[in-house]
């Protein structure tokens, strides 16, 4: 049995804990040197409700005016210092974990290994903080959330539910992550963004602005969802794709895949229902017309998708086709390749007026579909 390293002093305070329970706190005092912590025999430490709050083994210590109360337990080489507050029915601060500043750890939370909870951060419920994870600033981690590896939760971010954040992921700003979402690698969620349900973020994916990602959407690569964009359901956005503005990627019924350097913006709406889309490569006047987005549809490469492309897009397409046909005629070359190209262009030329005839009714249909946005926005309201 190792020698005792601290004792309770006669200095005490009767307080009301944040959970409303009355408690009597005692200041601790070292009864032997702890050179690793620069603590000498006779030095005063922080406050405990009972000796059970701090292990007599290891290098663990409660310093300054930090408080550990209730059934909370500090063990191994963990350190609680400054004005930190640790209390609850099953809180464990273990290994080399550090709780500092005005941070608070409560409930049945576990902070272990080399994790840090700093400044005004709050960890509660059955949250698990491990590895070299850092909970900083005014961040809140609650419920059964698990933050491990070198993940960082900071600023005013909130992580709850059964979310797992790992790798070098960062949740910052006033972002909220709930449900059973998984965020790993170097992915980041910031500003006022929301990640809900079983959504997954990997690679260097970013969710910023007031964007919402939910359902079982998967965002990875260098994809960026921002502004007021919404990506839900079984949507997949990867590579260098960007979804922004008021765009909605709705994979609630089927899978929608957005990859390459695709840019989805404006008021574009992509879903499993039959829709009309104009897709245009940046810097080019050549367009492709997609009358439907079906199951497993893949929109890839350097594309811009917008329901606002409108008649201008169709006019550009028609002009381009006419010019290409004229260029082929002027070339005078009647190669099989040129003949095939002219035949294809003539076919496309015949399609354009037909497409244009139905464009206005399709836009009207899109406007009706946009009303569904209220249903999707209910995802935002879950977090208040």
C-alpha positions, 0 to 999 in steps of 0.5 A, spaced: 500 500 500 503 506 497 504 512 502 498 517 503 500 523 499 494 528 501 489 529 507 483 533 508 484 540 512 480 543 517 478 548 511 472 547 509 466 550 505 458 548 505 456 549 497 450 548 493 453 544 487 450 545 480 446 539 480 442 542 486 445 538 492 448 541 498 455 539 499 461 540 504 468 541 501 474 540 504 481 543 501 486 538 501 494 538 503 500 534 500 503 530 506 509 528 501 513 531 496 510 530 488 516 532 484 513 531 478 507 536 479 512 541 483 508 539 489 512 539 496 509 536 502 505 541 506 502 545 499 495 546 499 491 543 493 484 544 491 477 542 494 474 535 495 467 532 498 471 526 500 477 522 500 474 518 495 474 523 490 482 523 489 486 517 489 492 516 493 496 512 488 499 515 482 501 522 480 494 525 480 492 531 483 487 537 484 490 543 484 489 551 485 481 552 487 479 546 482 473 542 485 471 534 485 465 532 488 460 527 489 462 520 486 467 523 481 474 520 481 480 522 479 486 517 478 492 515 475 496 521 473 490 525 471 490 533 473 484 537 475 486 545 476 485 552 476 477 553 477 475 546 474 469 543 477 468 535 476 462 532 480 457 527 478 455 520 480 460 516 475 465 521 473 472 518 472 478 523 470 484 518 469 491 516 465 494 523 464 488 527 462 487 534 464 481 538 466 483 546 467 480 553 466 473 553 468 471 547 465 466 542 468 465 535 467 459 532 470 454 526 469 458 519 468 463 522 463 470 519 462 476 523 460 482 519 460 489 518 456 492 524 454 485 528 453 484 535 455 478 539 457 479 547 458 477 554 459 469 554 459 468 547 456 462 543 459 462 535 458 456 531 461 452 525 460 456 519 458 460 522 454 467 519 453 473 523 451 480 520 450 486 520 446 489 526 445 482 530 444 481 537 446 475 540 448 476 547 449 473 554 449 465 554 450 464 547 447 459 542 450 460 535 449 454 531 452 450 525 452 454 519 449 458 522 444 465 520 444 471 524 442 478 521 441 484 521 437 486 528 436 479 531 435 478 538 437 471 541 439 472 548 440 469 555 440 461 554 442 460 547 438 455 542 441 456 535 440 451 530 443 447 524 442 452 518 440 456 522 435 463 519 434 469 524 432 476 522 431 482 522 427 484 530 426 477 532 426 474 539 428 468 541 430 468 549 431 464 555 431 457 554 433 456 548 430 451 542 432 453 535 431 447 530 434 444 523 432 449 518 431 454 522 426 461 520 425 466 525 423 473 523 422 480 524 418 481 531 417 473 533 416 471 540 419 464 542 421 464 550 423 460 556 423 452 555 424 452 548 421 448 542 423 450 534 422 445 530 424 442 523 424 447 517 421 451 522 417 458 521 416 464 526 414 471 523 412 477 526 408 478 533 408 470 535 408 467 541 410 460 543 413 460 551 414 455 556 414 448 554 416 448 548 412 445 542 414 447 534 413 443 529 415 440 522 414 445 517 412 449 522 407 456 521 406 461 527 405 468 526 404 474 528 400 475 535 399 467 536 398 464 543 401 457 544 403 456 551 405 451 557 406 444 554 406 445 548 403 442 541 405 444 534 404 440 529 407 438 522 406 442 517 402 446 522 398 454 522 397 458 528 396 465 527 394 472 529 391 472 536 390 464 537 389 461 544 392 454 544 394 452 551 396 447 557 396 440 554 397 441 548 394 438 541 396 441 534 395 435 530 397 437 522 397 431 520 402 428 515 397 434 513 393 442 514 392 444 521 389 452 521 388 455 528 387 463 527 385 469 530 381 469 538 381 461 539 381 458 545 384 451 545 386 448 552 387 443 557 387 436 554 388 438 547 385 434 541 388 436 534 386 432 528 389 430 521 387 424 524 383 424 526 376 427 533 375 430 537 370 437 540 370 441 544 366 449 542 367 454 546 365 462 545 365 465 552 368 468 556 362 464 553 357 458 554 353 456 547 352 451 544 356 448 537 357 441 536 359 438 531 364 431 530 364 431 526 370 435 524 376 434 517 377 436 512 382 444 512 383 445 518 378 452 520 378 453 527 377 461 528 376 467 532 373 467 539 372 459 541 373 455 546 375 448 544 377 443 550 377 435 550 376 436 557 375 440 556 368 433 557 365 432 559 357 439 562 357 442 555 358 438 552 353 439 558 348 447 557 349 446 550 347 442 551 341 447 556 339 453 552 340 450 546 336 449 550 330 456 553 330 459 546 331 455 544 325 457 550 321 464 549 323 463 542 320 460 544 314 466 549 313 471 544 314 469 540 308 472 534 311 467 528 310 471 523 314 467 518 318 468 521 324 466 528 322 459 525 319 458 522 325 459 528 329 454 532 325 449 527 325 449 527 333 449 535 333 443 535 328 440 530 333 441 534 339 439 540 335 432 537 334 432 536 341 433 543 344 426 546 342 422 540 345 426 541 351 425 548 351 417 547 350 417 544 357 422 548 361 417 553 364 412 547 366 418 543 369 420 550 373 413 550 375 414 543 378 420 545 381 417 551 385 412 546 388 418 541 390 421 547 393 415 547 398 418 540 401 424 544 403 420 546 410 420 538 411 427 538 410 428 544 415 425 540 420 432 537 421 434 544 423 429 545 428 431 539 432 436 542 435 432 549 436 
